[in-house]
């Protein structure tokens, strides 16, 4: 796909990256990979996003007390453990995206996988913030938004992994993600 004309300033570039991430996730993934962000910065960003996710979970529980499961409630009671678990999952997903993709001939590297997973988690955090606002303002739309966010996250993740590893098609990556998830649940 052809790149969009660049706007002026960081805010404009960030807005374009968010829009591309939503509408053209492979293109956005390539943009992020081309930034060559250091692993140290990615880890710091991952920690920050993990902490922010725990704060958002806490706010959700305070605003909608019945919207949580027992595990989430327990993790919110111990925010450090919650953030550590969130960060561990983020790192595990990046590691899995790197290693499993390479098993199938992918060319990606861990730092690229980490950059994409941190960015995806940033977008999901923004989406969850919008979801929380909708849940409070117009609860009837919250379920639809949640479903749309879930499907978009799956498509974006598969697109990011496909771009990371230079795979031709997103569909086999989607299948690989589903199979991997099923194996992990067993």
N, C-alpha and C positions, 0 to 999 in steps of 0.2 A: 504494500500500500504506500501511496505517496505521503510524505510527511506534511503536516499542516504548516502553514506559514507561522513562523515564530513571532510571538508577541514580545513586548518589552517588559523587562523586569522579572524577578523571581516569582512574584505572585502569579503573573500571567503564565509563566512556564509550569508552575505547580498546577494551576487550573487546567492547563492543556494535558498534563500528565495524568491527572485524575480523570478527565474526560476520556482520554485514550485508554486508560485502564478499564474503564467501564465499557466502552464501545469497541475498542480494538486492543485487547489485552496483550496479544503477541507483539504488537508495535510498541506498546508501553514497556513490555518486558525488555525488548531490545534497547530502548532508551535507558532503562535502569542499568542493564548489564554494561552498557557503554560508559557509564559513569565511573566504573572501576573503583567503587567505594572500598576503603580499607576494612579488613576484618574487625579491627578494634572499634571503628565507628559503627559497623553493623551490629556488633555485640552490644555496644552501649545503647543503640537505638532499640534493639530487641528487648533489653532490660527496661527501657523507658516505656515501650509499648505494653509490655507485660504488666508493669505497675499500673499504667493507665487503665488497662482492662480490668484489673481488680477494683480500682476506684469506680469504674463504670458499673461493675457488678454490684458493688456496695450501694451506689445510688439507685440502681434498679430495684434492689431488695427493699430499700427504704421507701421508694415511691410506690412499689407494687409488691407488698409483702408476700403474696401467694404465688409470685412468678418465679419461684426458685425451687430447686431440688435440694435434698439434704446435703449432698456433697458440696454444692456451691455455697450453701449456708455455712457449712463447716469451714470452708476455705476463706470465706469472707471474715469469719471470726478470727482467723489467723492470716492477716494479709500478706505477711512475708512468705508463708508457705504457699499461699495462692499465687503470688507473683513468681515464686521459684518454680512451681508446677507449670504455670503458663509459659515461662521462659524455657523450661525443659522441653515442653511439647513443641515450641517454636523451633528449637535447635534440632529436635528429633525429626521433625517434618523436613527441615532443610537437609539434614543428613540423608534421610530416606529418599528425598527427591533427587539428590546428587547420586547416591549409590545405586539405587534401583534403575534410574535412567541410564547410568553407565553400563549396567548389566545388559541392557538392550541396545547397546551401541551408541549411546549418547555421548556428546562431547563436552557437556557442562562440567563445571567445577563447583566445589562446596561454597566458595565465597559468592559466586553468582546465585546459587540456590538460596543462600542466606539473605542476600540482598532482595531477592524476589519475595521470599517468605516474610521478611520484615515489612516490605511495602504492602503485601497483601494483608497482613495483620493490621497495618495502619489504616488501610481502606475499610477493613471489616470493623475496626473500632469506630470509624466515622459512621459507617452504616448502622452500627448498633446504637450510636448516639441518636441518629435520626429515628431509629426504631423506638427508642425510649421516649422521645418527644411525641411521636405519633401515638404510642401506647397511652400516654397521659392525656393528649389532646383529643384524639379520635380513635378510641380503642378498637372500633369495628374494622379499621384498616390495618391494624398492627399484624394480624395473621397473614394477610396478603403480602405485606412488606417483608415479613420474616421469610416467607416461602420464596419470594423473588430474590432476596439477599442470599438465601441458601443455594439456589440454582446458579446465580451469578458467581458466587464464590467457587463452586465446583468448576464451572466453565473457565473462570479466570485462572484458577490454580492449574488446571490441565493446559491451558494456553501458555502460562508462564513456564511450565515444565517442558512443553514442546519447544518453545523458543530457546530455553536454556540449553537443551540437548540437540538443537538443530534437527528435530524430527519434522517430517513433512506434514503430518496430519495430527490434529488434536484428538480425533476419535480413538485411536489405539491408546493414547495416553489416558483418556477417560476410562477406558476398559482396564488398563493397568492400575489406575488409582482404585477402582472398585474392587478388583481382585486383591490388591494389597490390603485394603481395608477389611475385606472379608477374612483374609488369612490372619490378620492381627486380632480380629474379634474371636476367632476360634480358640 
